[in-house]
């Protein structure tokens, strides 16, 4: 389908509502729109991750792994458009050839988790976000994925069920956590472990 955008602003949303693929209009704070918007936010953050990765790729011990990581992130960013389109189209308005989220998409992420996790040391404690810029940005993306999952669950209970989307987002947050660990270790960074008995820091003298 050809798509040509000649003007970004339309003024049609000035009444606080926005349109779905079905043509219906909903308030912009509706659970469906909140879920779609959070998916958009997640995709934007992954764009930031890819920029950080490009800036830091020379610090990777294995440059090919930086390339593989970027390829995976590009694939996920594209997949998030499918997620958003799925959420924007109530079931009764779906076209038979429309791309939607399926169980196979979550299965792919499980395979990605296993493949990347195989190169990591065992996880023995809780990890704090941080480390390299790429890893920190991935941790941030992970938290947005969790919020997107919560939004999809709210939509499922209050409007229309999207079980495959919920499962996909759950697996995606796990994937991003593993990738954050990989980025830290590939760049020679140290994982920041939760210290239960961390002493209070010294404060500046008055």
C-alpha atoms as a printed R data frame, in Angstrom:
    type eleno elety resid chain resno       x       y      z
1   ATOM     1    CA   UNK     A     1   0.000   0.000  0.000
2   ATOM     2    CA   UNK     A     2   1.438   3.364 -1.025
3   ATOM     3    CA   UNK     A     3   1.750   5.898  1.765
4   ATOM     4    CA   UNK     A     4   2.525   9.536  1.170
5   ATOM     5    CA   UNK     A     5   2.607  12.012  4.029
6   ATOM     6    CA   UNK     A     6   2.379  15.563  2.753
7   ATOM     7    CA   UNK     A     7   1.698  17.261  6.076
8   ATOM     8    CA   UNK     A     8   2.514  16.104  9.607
9   ATOM     9    CA   UNK     A     9  -0.035  18.160 11.525
10  ATOM    10    CA   UNK     A    10  -3.722  17.563 10.810
11  ATOM    11    CA   UNK     A    11  -5.505  19.385 13.646
12  ATOM    12    CA   UNK     A    12  -7.835  16.376 13.921
13  ATOM    13    CA   UNK     A    13  -6.474  15.526 17.360
14  ATOM    14    CA   UNK     A    14  -7.068  18.961 18.846
15  ATOM    15    CA   UNK     A    15 -10.232  17.683 20.528
16  ATOM    16    CA   UNK     A    16  -8.211  15.218 22.610
17  ATOM    17    CA   UNK     A    17  -9.073  12.207 20.462
18  ATOM    18    CA   UNK     A    18  -7.129  10.161 17.917
19  ATOM    19    CA   UNK     A    19  -8.055   7.661 15.226
20  ATOM    20    CA   UNK     A    20  -7.623   3.902 15.032
21  ATOM    21    CA   UNK     A    21  -7.030   1.817 11.916
22  ATOM    22    CA   UNK     A    22 -10.765   1.020 12.036
23  ATOM    23    CA   UNK     A    23 -11.667   4.691 11.692
24  ATOM    24    CA   UNK     A    24 -12.978   4.883 15.251
25  ATOM    25    CA   UNK     A    25 -11.762   7.746 17.416
26  ATOM    26    CA   UNK     A    26 -10.755   7.368 21.041
27  ATOM    27    CA   UNK     A    27  -9.632   9.734 23.802
28  ATOM    28    CA   UNK     A    28  -5.860  10.009 23.828
29  ATOM    29    CA   UNK     A    29  -5.756   8.707 27.384
30  ATOM    30    CA   UNK     A    30  -7.705   5.534 26.500
31  ATOM    31    CA   UNK     A    31  -5.879   2.308 27.529
32  ATOM    32    CA   UNK     A    32  -5.498   1.329 23.878
33  ATOM    33    CA   UNK     A    33  -3.834   4.633 22.979
34  ATOM    34    CA   UNK     A    34  -1.691   4.494 26.120
35  ATOM    35    CA   UNK     A    35  -0.434   1.064 25.061
36  ATOM    36    CA   UNK     A    36   0.278   2.193 21.500
37  ATOM    37    CA   UNK     A    37   2.078   5.305 22.742
38  ATOM    38    CA   UNK     A    38   4.262   3.297 25.096
39  ATOM    39    CA   UNK     A    39   5.255   0.988 22.249
40  ATOM    40    CA   UNK     A    40   6.248   4.106 20.292
41  ATOM    41    CA   UNK     A    41   8.279   5.323 23.273
42  ATOM    42    CA   UNK     A    42  10.037   1.962 23.489
43  ATOM    43    CA   UNK     A    43  10.937   2.059 19.798
44  ATOM    44    CA   UNK     A    44  12.326   5.577 20.237
45  ATOM    45    CA   UNK     A    45  14.482   4.452 23.155
46  ATOM    46    CA   UNK     A    46  15.814   1.552 21.117
47  ATOM    47    CA   UNK     A    47  16.803   4.135 18.511
48  ATOM    48    CA   UNK     A    48  18.840   5.823 21.247
49  ATOM    49    CA   UNK     A    49  20.380   2.461 22.138
50  ATOM    50    CA   UNK     A    50  21.491   1.952 18.542
51  ATOM    51    CA   UNK     A    51  23.092   5.412 18.491
52  ATOM    52    CA   UNK     A    52  24.959   4.646 21.722
53  ATOM    53    CA   UNK     A    53  26.029   1.287 20.304
54  ATOM    54    CA   UNK     A    54  27.373   2.907 17.146
55  ATOM    55    CA   UNK     A    55  29.380   5.367 19.247
56  ATOM    56    CA   UNK     A    56  30.803   2.602 21.441
57  ATOM    57    CA   UNK     A    57  31.152  -0.300 19.005
58  ATOM    58    CA   UNK     A    58  34.940   0.029 18.834
59  ATOM    59    CA   UNK     A    59  35.117  -0.784 22.539
60  ATOM    60    CA   UNK     A    60  33.525  -4.217 21.996
61  ATOM    61    CA   UNK     A    61  35.977  -7.074 22.434
62  ATOM    62    CA   UNK     A    62  34.392  -8.729 19.395
63  ATOM    63    CA   UNK     A    63  33.244  -6.230 16.772
64  ATOM    64    CA   UNK     A    64  31.079  -8.869 15.093
65  ATOM    65    CA   UNK     A    65  28.973  -9.123 18.235
66  ATOM    66    CA   UNK     A    66  28.324  -5.368 18.144
67  ATOM    67    CA   UNK     A    67  27.088  -5.837 14.591
68  ATOM    68    CA   UNK     A    68  24.876  -8.777 15.585
69  ATOM    69    CA   UNK     A    69  23.453  -6.766 18.473
70  ATOM    70    CA   UNK     A    70  22.599  -3.864 16.170
71  ATOM    71    CA   UNK     A    71  20.915  -6.239 13.707
72  ATOM    72    CA   UNK     A    72  18.759  -7.673 16.481
73  ATOM    73    CA   UNK     A    73  17.795  -4.213 17.731
74  ATOM    74    CA   UNK     A    74  16.866  -3.139 14.198
75  ATOM    75    CA   UNK     A    75  14.680  -6.236 13.856
76  ATOM    76    CA   UNK     A    76  12.967  -5.523 17.184
77  ATOM    77    CA   UNK     A    77  12.341  -1.873 16.226
78  ATOM    78    CA   UNK     A    78  10.624  -3.043 13.056
79  ATOM    79    CA   UNK     A    79   8.657  -5.631 15.016
80  ATOM    80    CA   UNK     A    80   7.385  -2.928 17.354
81  ATOM    81    CA   UNK     A    81   5.594  -1.325 14.408
82  ATOM    82    CA   UNK     A    82   3.741  -4.612 13.985
83  ATOM    83    CA   UNK     A    83   2.904  -4.568 17.711
84  ATOM    84    CA   UNK     A    84   1.574  -1.017 17.447
85  ATOM    85    CA   UNK     A    85  -0.475  -1.842 14.378
86  ATOM    86    CA   UNK     A    86  -1.907  -4.900 16.098
87  ATOM    87    CA   UNK     A    87  -3.018  -2.800 19.070
88  ATOM    88    CA   UNK     A    88  -4.412  -0.089 16.776
89  ATOM    89    CA   UNK     A    89  -6.723  -2.503 14.958
90  ATOM    90    CA   UNK     A    90  -9.660  -4.055 16.841
91  ATOM    91    CA   UNK     A    91 -10.056  -7.698 15.858
92  ATOM    92    CA   UNK     A    92 -13.259  -7.256 13.881
93  ATOM    93    CA   UNK     A    93 -11.477  -4.817 11.543
94  ATOM    94    CA   UNK     A    94  -8.373  -6.908 10.828
95  ATOM    95    CA   UNK     A    95  -7.582  -7.672  7.202
96  ATOM    96    CA   UNK     A    96  -6.713 -11.348  6.550
97  ATOM    97    CA   UNK     A    97  -3.233 -10.416  5.301
98  ATOM    98    CA   UNK     A    98  -2.517  -7.971  8.118
99  ATOM    99    CA   UNK     A    99   0.685  -8.533 10.097
100 ATOM   100    CA   UNK     A   100  -0.058  -9.248 13.752
101 ATOM   101    CA   UNK     A   101   1.872 -10.558 16.729
102 ATOM   102    CA   UNK     A   102   1.914 -14.368 16.911
103 ATOM   103    CA   UNK     A   103   3.344 -16.950 19.326
104 ATOM   104    CA   UNK     A   104   6.237 -17.414 16.887
105 ATOM   105    CA   UNK     A   105   7.413 -13.875 17.658
106 ATOM   106    CA   UNK     A   106   7.773 -14.671 21.361
107 ATOM   107    CA   UNK     A   107   9.486 -17.953 20.470
108 ATOM   108    CA   UNK     A   108  12.067 -16.038 18.436
109 ATOM   109    CA   UNK     A   109  12.849 -13.836 21.442
110 ATOM   110    CA   UNK     A   110  13.253 -16.919 23.616
111 ATOM   111    CA   UNK     A   111  15.813 -18.240 21.127
112 ATOM   112    CA   UNK     A   112  17.558 -14.858 21.153
113 ATOM   113    CA   UNK     A   113  17.645 -14.907 24.961
114 ATOM   114    CA   UNK     A   114  19.176 -18.379 24.988
115 ATOM   115    CA   UNK     A   115  21.755 -17.519 22.314
116 ATOM   116    CA   UNK     A   116  22.985 -14.323 23.965
117 ATOM   117    CA   UNK     A   117  22.718 -15.631 27.522
118 ATOM   118    CA   UNK     A   118  24.944 -18.596 26.648
119 ATOM   119    CA   UNK     A   119  27.937 -16.233 26.592
120 ATOM   120    CA   UNK     A   120  27.232 -14.722 30.023
121 ATOM   121    CA   UNK     A   121  28.450 -15.815 33.460
122 ATOM   122    CA   UNK     A   122  25.734 -17.164 35.782
123 ATOM   123    CA   UNK     A   123  23.587 -14.527 37.402
124 ATOM   124    CA   UNK     A   124  24.154 -14.752 41.154
125 ATOM   125    CA   UNK     A   125  22.756 -11.442 42.396
126 ATOM   126    CA   UNK     A   126  20.543  -8.514 41.469
127 ATOM   127    CA   UNK     A   127  22.053  -6.065 38.994
128 ATOM   128    CA   UNK     A   128  21.624  -2.304 39.075
129 ATOM   129    CA   UNK     A   129  21.157  -0.420 35.795
130 ATOM   130    CA   UNK     A   130  24.286   1.268 34.508
131 ATOM   131    CA   UNK     A   131  27.751   0.418 33.289
132 ATOM   132    CA   UNK     A   132  28.496   1.454 29.728
133 ATOM   133    CA   UNK     A   133  26.278   3.938 27.897
134 ATOM   134    CA   UNK     A   134  24.914   1.199 25.644
135 ATOM   135    CA   UNK     A   135  24.122  -1.062 28.601
136 ATOM   136    CA   UNK     A   136  22.470   1.757 30.567
137 ATOM   137    CA   UNK     A   137  20.326   2.665 27.545
138 ATOM   138    CA   UNK     A   138  19.295  -0.988 27.179
139 ATOM   139    CA   UNK     A   139  18.283  -1.105 30.837
140 ATOM   140    CA   UNK     A   140  16.163   2.001 30.271
141 ATOM   141    CA   UNK     A   141  14.529   0.299 27.276
142 ATOM   142    CA   UNK     A   142  13.849  -2.741 29.462
143 ATOM   143    CA   UNK     A   143  11.850  -0.645 31.924
144 ATOM   144    CA   UNK     A   144   9.784   0.855 29.093
145 ATOM   145    CA   UNK     A   145   9.090  -2.656 27.789
146 ATOM   146    CA   UNK     A   146   7.789  -3.588 31.243
147 ATOM   147    CA   UNK     A   147   5.516  -0.558 31.244
148 ATOM   148    CA   UNK     A   148   4.309  -1.400 27.743
149 ATOM   149    CA   UNK     A   149   3.468  -4.881 29.015
150 ATOM   150    CA   UNK     A   150   1.465  -3.402 31.889
151 ATOM   151    CA   UNK     A   151  -0.406  -1.165 29.437
152 ATOM   152    CA   UNK     A   152  -1.216  -4.162 27.223
153 ATOM   153    CA   UNK     A   153  -2.488  -6.050 30.264
154 ATOM   154    CA   UNK     A   154  -4.718  -3.102 31.218
155 ATOM   155    CA   UNK     A   155  -6.085  -3.067 27.663
156 ATOM   156    CA   UNK     A   156  -6.642  -6.823 27.820
157 ATOM   157    CA   UNK     A   157  -8.710  -6.562 30.994
158 ATOM   158    CA   UNK     A   158 -10.578  -3.345 30.219
159 ATOM   159    CA   UNK     A   159 -11.215  -3.530 26.471
160 ATOM   160    CA   UNK     A   160  -9.968  -6.352 24.245
161 ATOM   161    CA   UNK     A   161  -7.588  -9.246 24.977
162 ATOM   162    CA   UNK     A   162  -4.151  -9.216 23.357
163 ATOM   163    CA   UNK     A   163  -2.452 -12.266 24.928
164 ATOM   164    CA   UNK     A   164   0.204 -12.634 22.227
165 ATOM   165    CA   UNK     A   165   1.229  -8.990 22.615
166 ATOM   166    CA   UNK     A   166   1.454  -9.352 26.404
167 ATOM   167    CA   UNK     A   167   3.650 -12.446 26.089
168 ATOM   168    CA   UNK     A   168   5.831 -10.820 23.442
169 ATOM   169    CA   UNK     A   169   6.483  -7.757 25.589
170 ATOM   170    CA   UNK     A   170   7.264  -9.951 28.575
171 ATOM   171    CA   UNK     A   171   9.892 -11.817 26.554
172 ATOM   172    CA   UNK     A   172  11.196  -8.551 25.119
173 ATOM   173    CA   UNK     A   173  11.985  -7.115 28.543
174 ATOM   174    CA   UNK     A   174  13.912 -10.309 29.362
175 ATOM   175    CA   UNK     A   175  15.780 -10.002 26.070
176 ATOM   176    CA   UNK     A   176  16.769  -6.401 26.756
177 ATOM   177    CA   UNK     A   177  18.025  -7.320 30.231
178 ATOM   178    CA   UNK     A   178  20.268 -10.008 28.768
179 ATOM   179    CA   UNK     A   179  21.506  -7.677 26.031
180 ATOM   180    CA   UNK     A   180  22.374  -5.033 28.633
181 ATOM   181    CA   UNK     A   181  24.515  -7.596 30.463
182 ATOM   182    CA   UNK     A   182  26.150  -8.612 27.187
183 ATOM   183    CA   UNK     A   183  26.956  -5.016 26.263
184 ATOM   184    CA   UNK     A   184  28.603  -4.396 29.628
185 ATOM   185    CA   UNK     A   185  30.732  -7.513 29.486
186 ATOM   186    CA   UNK     A   186  31.634  -7.137 25.794
187 ATOM   187    CA   UNK     A   187  32.877  -3.635 26.525
188 ATOM   188    CA   UNK     A   188  34.883  -4.747 29.509
189 ATOM   189    CA   UNK     A   189  32.591  -2.985 31.926
190 ATOM   190    CA   UNK     A   190  31.737  -4.235 35.366
191 ATOM   191    CA   UNK     A   191  28.186  -5.159 36.247
192 ATOM   192    CA   UNK     A   192  26.858  -3.083 39.123
193 ATOM   193    CA   UNK     A   193  25.727  -5.501 41.807
194 ATOM   194    CA   UNK     A   194  23.095  -4.610 44.401
195 ATOM   195    CA   UNK     A   195  24.966  -4.191 47.682
196 ATOM   196    CA   UNK     A   196  22.656  -4.970 50.559
197 ATOM   197    CA   UNK     A   197  24.955  -3.498 53.202
198 ATOM   198    CA   UNK     A   198  26.248  -0.496 51.287
199 ATOM   199    CA   UNK     A   199  27.441   2.094 53.836
200 ATOM   200    CA   UNK     A   200  26.056   5.603 53.706
201 ATOM   201    CA   UNK     A   201  28.187   7.892 51.504
202 ATOM   202    CA   UNK     A   202  30.258  10.728 52.913
203 ATOM   203    CA   UNK     A   203  28.544  14.096 52.573
204 ATOM   204    CA   UNK     A   204  30.364  17.366 51.789
205 ATOM   205    CA   UNK     A   205  31.354  19.546 54.703
206 ATOM   206    CA   UNK     A   206  29.368  22.733 55.201
